């Protein structure tokens, strides 16, 4: 979901998981109706797919053996790592661990299989990941964070370590019950149960929504916030949903109104002067909205009636509107969604995924252009269509019969999803 140029550990063998993976899904599901499983596809660097290898996958492959026959509740894909949440509140992680983003007790640079996150003292209700930091929310609303902290994105204070390898509670939030958290590239946004929105971490581009100051030379200061700070311009507004992307953030209030702040979030919509992008600004062109997702340089909003709107940079067709033209105002995604409503959406760096009528749809960057590889081979496939080519229209991911899509999450260049047998 967020840009990072790195070298591969080795020359990866690319293979599609469509035939073997989906056959395995059908066999595994037949005796366990209602149980939720994880499937993953895309770039396999550092084991972020959790499949026991570094291979990339061009189609969905079941991640089956790591969770001790537990049903899964959620999946979250980040820069090069993935978190899994089981129904009984346990958290597992796989992939790159160079900043401790896996939260495991072992001193490993990466893991090819999901390992249980170490030291979470209570049952976990929600998980979220950024490019290289992670968080978990307990059933009673406590927030734990771990991973990279160079810009204060963990909210642990200015004196905290720049790398925090194990989950650490944000004591400064005692007295607040955290309802939701969203992690971006180097910043974090959270929602308290009273509707208060807070943000912290890297402040550049206005992504925190706190405004900005000018230096004596007229340049913007990129101030970081090292502990959660209330977004003042949203005081008196009850927020129901928050999202964070590369350089921008968004939220939805109780009346279904969408507010955005940060680069490519507001100023790209021609809503006024540049300084307005550093504070929340209302996007008035949208119907009543219930869910928002922020990608690298694009944004998606899901309305109450199940319509999907997108706008922003449209590299590789990530907006799903049938072209690669930049769109400055929200535009309704049509294609397969003209006759069926969308129930969930997720944005990666330059690809997008949605669920409609129990099916997965993906579009945008397939991996053939813009993948960084030491040996020059593509290791994409994050769309799950059996190749690494781009798609400019929403296209269904083939999962076979009697498989229901439950949840989907886009990382930088991999995708994870939860499915169940029906």
KOLNU-468515 format. One record per residue (C-alpha): x, y, z. Coordinates in pm, 1 decimal. Each point is the difference from the previous one (the first is absolute). Layout:
N
> c1,c2,c3
> X,Y,Z
...
This chain:
422
> c1,c2,c3
> 0.0,0.0,0.0
> 295.2,226.5,51.1
> 306.4,51.2,-216.8
> 325.3,-162.0,92.4
> 288.9,-91.7,-229.6
> 188.4,-305.0,118.4
> 196.4,-293.5,-137.7
> -129.1,-351.6,5.8
> 163.8,-255.7,222.9
> 41.1,-237.4,-290.1
> -119.1,-74.5,-349.1
> -359.9,-100.0,47.3
> -178.2,-267.5,-187.1
> -331.7,136.6,-122.3
> -291.0,-233.9,-24.2
> -373.3,27.9,3.7
> -189.3,-135.3,296.9
> -325.5,-24.9,-191.8
> -8.6,-370.0,-73.9
> 167.4,-149.4,304.9
> -114.4,265.4,245.2
> -366.4,0.4,-90.1
> -21.7,-375.4,-14.1
> 142.8,-5.9,351.4
> -261.7,252.7,107.0
> -283.5,-218.0,-124.2
> 132.6,-310.1,172.1
> 63.0,179.0,328.2
> -335.4,170.0,17.9
> -222.1,-295.0,-72.4
> -4.7,-121.8,361.7
> 13.1,334.7,179.6
> -292.3,220.8,-103.3
> -1.1,344.6,158.3
> 365.8,-5.6,101.6
> 198.1,294.3,-133.5
> 333.2,-49.5,-172.7
> 263.7,233.9,-141.9
> 106.0,4.5,-364.1
> 283.8,217.7,-126.1
> 155.1,91.5,-331.5
> 253.1,238.2,-154.4
> 360.8,78.6,84.1
> 158.4,-263.8,220.2
> 308.1,191.1,117.3
> 103.7,-66.8,359.3
> -282.8,-250.8,45.9
> -274.8,262.6,21.6
> -249.9,-251.0,-141.5
> 60.4,-235.9,290.9
> 17.5,-305.5,-226.3
> 333.5,-136.2,117.1
> 201.4,126.8,-297.5
> 118.3,315.4,-175.0
> -191.6,-78.9,-317.9
> -240.0,252.1,-143.1
> -350.6,-117.1,-84.5
> -212.7,116.6,-293.1
> -319.1,-144.3,142.8
> -150.8,-65.1,345.9
> 174.5,-265.1,210.6
> -128.9,-131.1,330.8
> 200.2,79.4,313.7
> -118.8,-293.7,202.6
> 238.1,-150.7,251.9
> 109.7,286.3,222.3
> -303.5,64.6,214.4
> -53.4,-333.7,171.0
> -341.5,-52.6,-160.2
> -127.4,334.4,127.1
> -249.3,197.0,-206.3
> 118.9,344.3,-106.2
> -170.3,330.4,75.5
> 215.1,250.7,-193.7
> 303.5,42.2,-223.1
> 209.8,314.1,-54.8
> 267.9,45.3,-268.3
> 275.1,261.2,29.0
> 318.2,91.1,-182.0
> 167.7,-338.8,16.6
> -176.2,-170.4,289.2
> -342.3,-139.2,85.7
> -196.4,-36.1,323.6
> -272.6,-256.3,72.4
> -258.7,14.2,279.6
> -169.0,-317.4,116.1
> -355.2,-23.1,129.3
> 129.2,-59.1,351.9
> 201.0,323.4,-3.2
> 353.0,-120.2,-78.4
> 223.5,183.4,-248.9
> 249.2,-153.6,-243.3
> 249.2,169.8,-231.7
> 212.0,-91.5,-301.8
> 242.0,174.1,-234.5
> 270.4,262.9,43.4
> 112.7,80.5,352.8
> 281.2,252.2,-53.9
> -167.4,250.1,233.0
> -164.4,-249.0,232.1
> -335.3,34.6,-177.5
> -83.2,-367.3,57.4
> -2.5,39.9,377.5
> 155.4,-340.0,59.6
> 235.8,-104.6,278.5
> 251.3,-149.2,-242.6
> 274.7,215.9,-146.0
> -76.7,-75.4,-364.2
> 43.0,230.5,-301.2
> -304.4,-159.8,-161.8
> -235.0,-294.7,38.8
> -146.2,-212.1,-278.8
> -281.4,-133.0,218.7
> -234.8,171.7,245.1
> 135.0,16.5,354.2
> -200.7,105.0,302.0
> 51.6,362.5,104.1
> 167.9,3.0,339.5
> -114.6,170.6,317.7
> -356.6,106.9,-70.7
> -159.1,-41.9,345.6
> -364.9,7.5,-99.8
> -233.7,-126.5,-266.9
> 35.8,208.1,-316.5
> -301.0,134.0,-187.5
> 160.3,188.8,-292.1
> 330.0,18.0,-188.4
> 152.4,250.5,-241.7
> 332.0,39.4,-180.0
> 194.6,279.9,-165.1
> 298.8,-21.4,-226.9
> 225.0,-131.4,275.5
> -188.9,45.0,325.8
> -290.3,-192.9,153.0
> -269.8,30.8,264.5
> -263.5,-196.3,187.4
> -305.3,115.0,195.1
> -117.0,-205.4,296.4
> -363.0,-85.5,66.3
> -10.3,274.9,263.6
> 146.4,266.8,-229.6
> 369.3,5.7,90.9
> 241.4,73.4,-285.7
> 329.4,-187.0,-39.9
> 256.9,93.4,-265.9
> 334.2,-130.3,-125.0
> 246.7,28.2,-289.4
> 171.5,301.9,-154.6
> -16.9,318.4,205.7
> 240.0,241.9,-170.3
> -271.3,264.3,-44.3
> -195.8,-64.7,315.4
> -255.4,-215.7,-183.4
> -34.1,-229.4,303.3
> -115.3,288.0,222.2
> 225.0,-101.9,288.8
> 159.1,340.7,61.2
> 304.4,184.1,-130.5
> 244.0,-195.8,217.4
> -123.9,-340.6,-120.6
> 227.9,-228.1,-199.7
> 0.3,29.3,-380.1
> -62.4,-373.0,-25.1
> -248.4,-169.4,232.3
> -2.9,-376.4,-65.5
> -276.3,-103.0,240.1
> -354.9,129.4,58.6
> -0.5,298.8,233.1
> -309.1,155.4,154.5
> -66.5,370.4,-58.8
> -33.6,98.9,363.9
> -69.3,358.3,-103.3
> -341.9,-113.0,-124.7
> -113.0,-130.7,338.4
> -353.7,122.5,55.5
> -85.2,-23.3,-370.2
> -146.7,-311.2,-155.7
> 143.5,-38.0,-350.0
> -255.5,-119.4,-250.4
> 208.5,-11.8,-319.9
> 351.7,73.8,-128.0
> 142.2,51.5,-349.5
> 371.9,-1.4,-78.4
> 160.8,173.1,-298.6
> 356.1,9.6,-124.6
> 146.2,184.8,299.0
> -305.5,125.4,185.6
> -296.8,-133.6,195.3
> -361.1,105.9,53.4
> -234.2,-128.8,269.6
> -363.3,34.4,96.0
> -126.8,3.7,358.5
> -342.6,-131.2,90.4
> -124.6,352.4,62.6
> 65.4,92.4,-363.1
> 329.3,181.0,63.0
> 264.9,-32.7,-273.6
> 368.9,2.9,88.5
> 314.0,-17.9,-212.1
> 375.4,-19.9,46.2
> 326.2,-74.7,-179.2
> 150.3,168.9,-305.2
> -174.1,333.0,-58.6
> 119.4,78.0,-350.5
> -257.6,72.9,-272.5
> -264.9,73.1,260.9
> -85.0,-366.4,44.5
> -67.0,45.9,374.4
> -261.6,270.4,-49.6
> 153.0,237.7,256.1
> 82.1,286.5,-236.9
> 346.2,133.0,-66.4
> 229.0,293.3,53.8
> 228.5,178.6,-245.0
> 370.3,44.5,62.3
> 166.5,335.6,-57.4
> 85.4,-114.3,-353.3
> -362.9,-84.0,-74.0
> 41.7,-377.0,-4.4
> -231.0,-240.0,180.2
> 126.6,-148.9,322.1
> -45.9,-375.0,24.4
> -57.7,-31.3,369.9
> -48.4,-344.3,146.5
> -234.2,-77.5,287.2
> 147.0,-255.7,238.7
> -315.5,-61.9,201.3
> -365.3,-13.6,-110.7
> -141.9,348.2,-53.8
> -366.1,89.3,-35.6
> -85.7,136.8,-344.4
> -136.4,336.8,107.9
> -190.8,76.5,-318.2
> -212.1,-309.3,59.8
> -99.0,93.2,355.4
> -377.4,-1.5,29.7
> -23.4,-243.1,-291.6
> -61.9,-362.9,92.3
> 226.7,-211.3,-220.0
> -102.9,-356.5,-84.8
> 282.0,-115.9,-229.5
> 367.6,82.9,-67.8
> 248.2,-93.1,-273.1
> 367.1,69.2,-75.0
> 205.6,-27.1,-319.2
> 343.6,99.3,-123.0
> -21.9,376.4,49.4
> -365.1,61.2,77.7
> -274.4,-98.0,243.8
> -379.6,1.4,8.0
> -292.9,-41.7,234.1
> -378.5,-29.3,-11.8
> -232.2,159.0,253.5
> -330.2,-125.7,140.0
> -189.6,179.9,-277.3
> 186.3,-182.8,-276.3
> 218.5,298.8,-94.1
> 358.2,-61.1,-114.6
> 290.6,219.1,113.2
> 350.8,-21.1,-142.2
> 339.3,150.5,73.0
> 348.9,-38.0,-144.3
> 171.3,-13.0,-336.0
> -203.7,-130.7,-290.5
> -292.9,-12.9,238.2
> -146.7,346.8,-8.1
> 213.6,228.0,-214.3
> -39.1,-237.5,-296.8
> -372.0,68.0,19.5
> 52.3,372.0,-65.1
> -174.4,89.6,323.4
> 201.1,313.2,63.7
> 335.3,115.9,123.3
> 278.9,-241.4,73.7
> -17.8,60.3,375.6
> -349.6,-145.0,11.7
> 144.4,-343.3,-78.0
> 163.8,-5.4,342.3
> -333.7,12.2,180.8
> -313.8,-212.0,-50.9
> -210.2,123.9,-290.9
> -344.7,-125.6,-93.9
> -42.9,-188.5,-327.7
> -343.9,122.8,-94.2
> -41.9,-196.2,-323.7
> -81.1,-331.4,169.6
> -325.6,-167.3,113.7
> -34.6,-130.2,355.8
> 322.3,-195.6,54.7
> 85.5,-285.5,234.5
> 355.4,-110.7,-85.4
> 311.0,169.6,-137.1
> 335.6,-147.0,-108.0
> 322.5,186.8,-79.0
> 266.8,-138.7,-231.4
> 327.2,133.8,-131.4
> -149.7,293.2,-186.0
> -362.9,-99.0,-38.2
> -309.5,-22.0,219.8
> -314.1,-214.5,-2.0
> -329.9,63.3,177.1
> -282.2,-248.3,50.6
> -346.2,151.1,40.8
> -290.6,-123.8,208.8
> -174.2,-127.2,-314.8
> 304.6,-206.5,-102.2
> 132.8,233.6,-268.2
> 377.1,35.8,-37.7
> 163.9,335.0,-79.9
> 369.1,55.1,-78.2
> 230.6,288.3,-82.9
> 364.0,109.5,-2.2
> 299.4,-125.9,-190.3
> -102.2,-276.2,-235.7
> 332.2,-162.9,-78.1
> -45.0,-349.5,-139.0
> -377.7,41.8,11.2
> -34.7,-22.4,377.6
> -323.5,203.5,-3.6
> -183.1,-269.0,-198.6
> -174.9,244.5,-235.2
> 116.9,-150.7,-328.5
> 288.3,240.2,-59.2
> 322.0,122.3,161.1
> -101.8,367.0,5.6
> 52.1,197.5,320.4
> -336.1,76.2,163.2
> -32.4,308.0,220.9
> -356.9,-54.8,118.7
> -171.1,-315.6,128.9
> -115.8,-219.7,-286.2
> -227.8,-300.3,32.4
> 155.7,-335.6,-88.6
> -231.7,-187.0,-232.3
> 70.9,-320.6,-190.3
> -109.9,-298.6,212.9
> -123.4,232.2,275.3
> -279.1,147.9,-209.7
> -226.2,-290.7,94.1
> 149.4,-106.1,331.5
> 94.0,193.7,311.1
> 348.5,15.3,151.1
> 38.6,-100.9,365.2
> 371.2,65.1,64.2
> 295.4,173.5,-169.9
> 375.8,10.6,59.1
> 277.3,202.7,-166.8
> 360.8,-102.1,-57.1
> 275.0,223.3,-134.2
> -132.6,-17.5,-356.9
> -258.7,-275.4,10.2
> -348.3,-33.0,145.7
> -223.8,-285.3,115.8
> -368.3,-18.7,85.0
> -263.2,-253.7,101.8
> -335.6,-18.3,-176.3
> -260.3,-275.6,40.0
> 252.3,-224.4,174.2
> 260.8,29.8,-275.4
> 339.6,170.8,-13.4
> 75.5,257.7,-268.8
> 340.9,159.6,-57.5
> 145.4,255.3,-240.0
> 297.2,230.4,-55.9
> 367.4,-87.9,19.2
> 66.1,-365.6,-71.9
> 373.7,13.8,64.9
> 148.3,-5.0,-349.2
> 97.1,366.7,16.9
> 152.3,152.1,310.3
> 108.1,-311.3,190.8
> 349.0,34.8,144.5
> 215.1,-307.4,-53.0
> 370.1,-70.5,16.3
> -25.0,-239.6,-291.1
> -249.3,196.0,-208.8
> -283.8,-250.9,24.5
> -351.0,103.4,86.5
> -121.2,-129.5,332.3
> -344.2,152.6,1.9
> -328.6,-177.9,-53.8
> -177.8,197.5,272.9
> -318.8,8.8,-207.5
> -33.7,-378.5,14.9
> -97.9,-48.0,-364.8
> 277.0,-241.6,-95.4
> 234.4,260.8,-148.3
> 182.0,319.5,90.4
> -173.0,227.8,-251.9
> -202.6,307.1,97.7
> -380.1,11.3,-1.8
> -183.1,330.4,-41.9
> -342.0,-146.8,83.5
> -113.6,-200.4,304.8
> 51.7,-367.3,-81.5
> -115.1,-296.3,205.8
> 261.2,-218.6,169.1
> -81.5,-364.4,-69.8
> -41.5,-200.0,320.8
> -213.0,-287.7,-116.8
> -348.5,-100.7,107.7
> -147.2,25.7,349.8
> 268.2,241.2,121.5
> -121.4,321.8,158.7
> 212.5,316.3,23.6
> 5.0,135.5,356.1
> 273.8,266.9,16.0
> 282.2,132.5,-221.3
> 313.0,203.7,75.6
> 248.3,152.7,-245.5
> 365.6,43.2,89.8
> 271.3,173.7,-198.0
> 11.8,-274.1,-263.2
> -175.7,-295.5,154.6
> -360.1,-74.4,93.9
> -156.6,-205.2,277.0
> -357.9,-108.9,49.6
> -228.2,-202.8,223.2
> -233.4,-256.0,-151.6
> -245.5,-258.0,124.0
> -171.0,-300.0,-150.1
> -374.0,43.7,-54.5
